[in-house]
């Protein structure tokens, strides 16, 4: 029997597949499909920045500086934490991913994030605009895997 997490992933893959098919058939605009899928990918990490195991050294510094997680700066501060998506979703993704199984794989890849500060995120956005996606865009940042505590699991 499938776990609830597996069921959610399959549902998300079916929705992405259906939206991408509608794009390929010319029924909807790619920008609309991408907006919907990006929103869903962002929603997965809302209020979960502290649970992201890959972090920049600066993000880790911010976390360690504030003993109470509620004291971590929010949006508007350069120290605010952000879940930066490692990989890009594009019209090419919508065209090339044509099966539900393909979307299961693609969504798993697209959900990979790194916790960074807002200041770092602004620099990363500049790299993304130049076409730098994937792990290469973190060159120059000290990104590390942070072991999760039992409470975080």
C-alpha positions, -999 to +999 in steps of 0.1 A: +000+000+000+013+034-009+022+059+018+005+093+020+037+109+007+038+086-023+001+093-030+008+131-029+037+127-052+017+107-077-012+132-076+013+161-082+028+142-111-006+136-126-015+173-123+018+184-138+014+158-166-022+171-174-011+208-174+020+200-196-002+180-220-027+210-222+003+232-230+016+209-257-019+207-272-020+245-273-049+247-249-031+268-223-001+292-223+032+279-210+036+309-187+004+300-169+014+263-165+049+274-152+034+299-128+011+272-113+038+246-110+064+271-096+038+282-070+032+246-060+070+239-057+074+270-035+045+261-013+061+228-004+088+248+015+067+274+031+077+277+068+101+248+064+134+266+058+149+252+090+142+216+078+162+220+046+193+199+052+215+217+025+224+252+037+248+280+029+273+288+057+255+322+059+221+306+064+236+284+091+251+315+108+217+332+108+201+300+123+228+297+150+226+334+159+189+332+168+182+307+196+145+310+190+135+302+154+107+328+157+135+354+160+150+346+126+145+376+103+116+376+080+113+390+044+126+425+042+159+416+059+190+405+040+193+377+066+158+363+059+160+326+049+149+314+015+145+280-001+163+284-034+154+259-061+184+242-076+169+234-109+148+254-134+114+244-148+109+258-183+087+254-214+113+228-225+105+208-194+068+210-203+075+198-238+100+171-230+083+154-200+054+135-215+045+107-190+034+106-154+064+085-145+086+112-162+069+139-140+075+118-109+112+120-117+111+156-128+092+169-098+116+150-074+145+168-091+127+202-092+119+200-055+156+201-046+163+232-026+192+249-007+185+272+022+202+306+016+199+341+029+180+368+010+213+385+002+226+352-013+193+346-031+196+380-049+230+370-062+217+336-072+188+352-091+214+371-112+231+338-121+198+322-130+190+351-153+222+343-171+212+307-174+232+292-145+211+265-129+220+234-110+248+230-085+271+252-106+252+283-095+264+278-059+301+281-068+315+307-044+290+298-017+299+275+011+269+251+009+269+221+032+248+192+043+235+198+079+227+167+099+190+167+110+182+162+146+157+136+158+132+164+163+134+174+127+128+139+113 
